[in-house]
Amino acid sequence: MKKKTFIIIYIYIVPNSIFVFIIIIIIIIIIIFILNIYSFRVYQINPEEKKTVFVFHHGAGLSGLSYALLADYLKGLNNNQCGILCYDCRGHGKTYTSNDEDLSLNTLSQDLVNICTTLYPDPTTEFILVGHSLGGAIVANVASKQMLKKIFGLIVIDVVEGTALESLVHMQNVLMGRPTSFKSEAEAIEWSITSHTIRNIESAKISVPSQLAKINGKTGVRYIWRANLTASEKYWEEWYQGLSEKFLTTRAPKLLFIASPDRLDKPLTIGQMQGKFQMEIFPECGHLMNEDAPEKLATVLNEFYNRNKAFIPKRFVIPLRPTEHATAPPKK
């Protein structure tokens, strides 16, 4: 009975090209829908040889394009020796998942691991994890738990556990102080500069549009914030709880960028005095250091790589047969 039904359908479809066309369109729509349910927007620069990869995780409300200028400078300084990977985390930018509201520390950490292992399946790939603000908490969590096999470096940009937790009580007021929508992307870019959120117009032109979502309202087209940070409040404390310990106990070489040494908490102050990590201070920058001074940060990142690459174990091809070397006859 089933076989007969299949044959009847097959005979009916073939002569009707319009019906076939409609079926194909429906299938394509279903495929696109499935892909959009779980798809991450990735920005990638592949090196000549996939040995070491810088993986950048952005802060809350931002996108992978907040590293656009920094990545470009780093590629030039590094002569394309290292790969560069930036991406929009879930609920941000052009990334869409089946649950964009799940911004828990474990979920965001696992997302990073899944992306890295998918794009770089070679188990010998070394990763240098770089994170700004929330991204710093994510990469520190991944590194401390050794969720990736080979972590060559851990770099955190302007986030410290003590000051981050203290500032959470003011975060809702900060979010309420932002415009809820803009008439155009240009207006949003202008606001980011005049509010001193970003201090680099070239970076703002690239990164700000990716933080917005276009909607058609009663008054016409408006641009709202893509990420719903207010709804993520329940995760704020867990993002930063234990961050200093995770950072300090990671075995890989560590680097901390901050705008002021006053932002260090007690564990990091002690750790810095003990020489447990490298610290770079950029007082001329705001919170978005990677956007305010991308060339300077890229220079430090490149120096960090060059200084520590000697500790990366070299990979040699093991010959199938041992090589015999001629030896001199023993002396009489």
N, C-alpha and C positions, 0 to 999 in steps of 0.2 A: 504493500500500500504506500509506504514512504517513497519507494523507488519510483512508482508511477506518478506521484505528486511532483517529484523533482523533474521528471521528464516533461510533464505538462507545463510547468513554470518555464522551463528552458525553451520549449517550443514557442511559448507566448512572447518571451522577451526578445528573442532574436529578430523577428520581423519588425519590431517596433523600436526604431532607433531613438525616437524621442523618449520613450520609456527608459531605455538603456541609459541615455544621457542623464535623465533625472536621477536614476539610481546611482550613477557615478558621482553626481554632485552631492547627493545625500551622504555617500560614503566618505567623500572628501571632507564635508562639514563635520562629520562624526570624528574623523581622524584629527582635524584641527582642534576640535573641542577637547578631545582627550589630551592632546599635547599641551594645550593651554592650561589644563587643570594642574599640570605638574611640570612646569618648565622654568629653568633658571636662565636669566640673561647673563652671559659671560663675555668678558673682554679679555682677549688672550694675545700675548706676543710669544711666539715660539722661538727658542734659540736655535743655533745651528746644530747643537747636540743637546738633547734633553738630559742634563745632569742635575742642575740646581734651579729651582723655581721659587721666585718671590710670590707669595700668596697674600693678597691684600683684602682685608675685611673692613668695610666702612662703618661709620657710626650710625646711631639711631636716627631715622628720618632722612638719611642721605642715600647715596647710591655708589656703585662701583666707579662711576665717572668722576667722583671726587678725587680719584687718584690719576686722572687722565694726564695732566701735565707732569706730575711726578714720574709716572711710568715712561713718558716720552724722554724726559731728561735721563732717567736711569738707563734706558736702552742705549742712549748715545754714549754715556760715560762707561758703560759696561761692555761696549762693543758687541752687544747681543750674545754675551757669554751665558747669561742666565735667562730663563723663561720668566714671564710676568703674567700673573693671573689676577684679575679683578672681577667681581661679580656683584649683582644686586641680591641681597639676602631676601628671604621670604617676606612678603608684605611691603616690599620696597621696590622702587624703580619699575623695571619691565619684567620682574619675576612674578609668576602667578602659580600658586600651589592649591591643593585641595583644602588647606587650612592656613590661610595667611595670618590668622590671628594668633597662631601658636608661635610666640616669640620666646619660648622658654630657653634657658641656657643650654640644656641638653639637646633640644631640637636644632637650634642654630649651630651648635658644635657638630652635630652629626651631619647636618647639611654640608658644612665645610669639608668634612672627611669624605662624604659621598662624591662631592664635586671633584676633589683632588684625585681620588682613586679611580674615578671614571675617566677623567681627562689624561691622567698619568698612571696607567696600569702597571708600568714597570716598577717593581718593588724596590729597585735601587735608586729611584729618584729622591733627591734630597730637597726638603722644603724649608724655606725661610718664611716664617709666619709673621705678618705685619698687621696690626689692628689699631684703629683709631677709636677712642672712647668705648662704646659698646663693643666694637670690633676687637679692641684690646682685651676685653674680658673674655671674648670668644676664643681668640687665639691662645691666650694664657691657659684657658681651661683645656683646650685640645692638647697643648704642649705638656702640661703637668700630668695629664692622664695618659700621655703617650698614645693618643688615638691614631696617630700616623706613625709609620715605622721609622722613618728617617727625618727627624727635625733638626736642621742644621743651625737654626737661629730663631730667636723670639724677640720681636720688636713691638713695643707698645707706645702709642702716640697719645700724649696728654690725657691720661686717665690714671688716677690713684685711688685705691680703695677708700681710704679715710675721707678725703675731700669729696669723692663721688657720693658716698652714703650721706654725708652731711648736707649735700646740695639737693638731695631728693625731695626734701620738704618744700623746696621752692620751685620744683620742676613744673607743677601744674600752672603756677602763675606765669612762668616763662612761656609755656605753650599758649596760654590764654592771651599773652601779649603779642603773639604773632597774628598777622592778618589771616583770616580763614579762607580767603580766596583772592584771586587777581583777575584783572581783565585780560591780561596777556602774559606771555612768558617774559617779555621785556620788562613789564612792571614788576614781576617777581625778582628778576635779576637786579633791577634798580633797588628794590627793597633790601635785598641781601647785602648790597654794598653800603647803602645809607645807614643801615642798622648795625653795620660793622660785624655782621655775622661772618662774612667773607671779606678779606682785605685785598683780594686780587681779582680784578674785573675779568681778566682772561679766563681764569678758572671758573668764575661764576657763570660765564656765558656757556660753558660746557656742562657744568654739574647741575645747576639749578633747574633747567627744563626737565631733567630726568627725575626730579623729586616731585613733579606735578602730575596731576591727572586731569584731563580735559573733560568737562561735562557741559551738557546743553540745558541750561536752566530757563526759567520764565523770562529773565532779563537778557537772555542771549548766552553766548559761550563764556564760561568761566573756567578758571584753573584752580583746583584745590590741591591740598597736600596729599600725595599718594599714600604715605604711611600714616596710619591712625595711632599716633604716639600716646594719646590720652587713654586709649583702650588697653595699652600695653603696661599700664601702671602696676598691675599685679606681679609683673616680672622684674621690675626695676631693682628691687633689693637683691634678688638672687643673682642678677647679672654681676654685681660688684662684690658680693659677700665672699671673703676669702681670696680676693684677687691678689693682694700683696704676697701671701704665702705661696700661691700658685706660681706667681712670677719668679719669686726668689728660689723656689725649690726645683724649678726646671733646670735640667742639666745642660742644655744647649747654651751657647753664648747669648747674652741678653743685652738689649739696648732700650733705654727709656728716653723718649723725647718729652720735654715739658717746657711750658712758657715761663715758669717761675719756680725756683727751688722751694719757695714757701708752700708749694702744693704737696710736697712729700709728707707722707704719714710716718709714724715712728718706725715701723718695720723696714720701710724702704730707706729711711735716713740711716738706720744702722747698717743695712745691707750695702748702701752706697759707700759708707765709711770703711766697710770691710772689703770693698772692691769686688763685690759679687756681680756687678753689672756696669755697663757703660752708660753714662748719662749725658745728654746733650740739651742745653738750655737755649731757647730762642725767645728772648723777652719781647721782641718786636711783633710776635705772632699772637693771634687770638686762639680760640679753641680749635679752629680748623687749620691746624699748622700745616698739614699736607697740601692745603689749597693756598694758604697765605705765602708760603715760602717753599714751593715744590722743588726748585733747583737746589736749594741748600740741603733739604732733606735727602734728595737723591744723591747728592755728593757724599753725605754721611753714610747712607745705605751702601753705596758702592765701596767706600773705604772699609766699612764693616765686613763686607763680603771678602774683599781682598786680604784683609788682615786675618780672617779666620778660615779661609779656604784651604790653608795648609793642613788643617785638622780634619778635612773631609777625606775619608779613606778612599784611596784610588782603586778603580776597578780594573783588573787585568784579566785578559782572556786566558783561561787555563788550557794549555795544549793537550790534545788527546793522548799524545805519547811524550814521555820525558825526553828532553834534549840532552845528548851526550856531549860533554865538553872535553877537548883534548887536554891532557895534563902532561906536564914535563916529567921525564923519567927521574926517579929518585936519585939524589946525589950519593955517590959512593964515598 
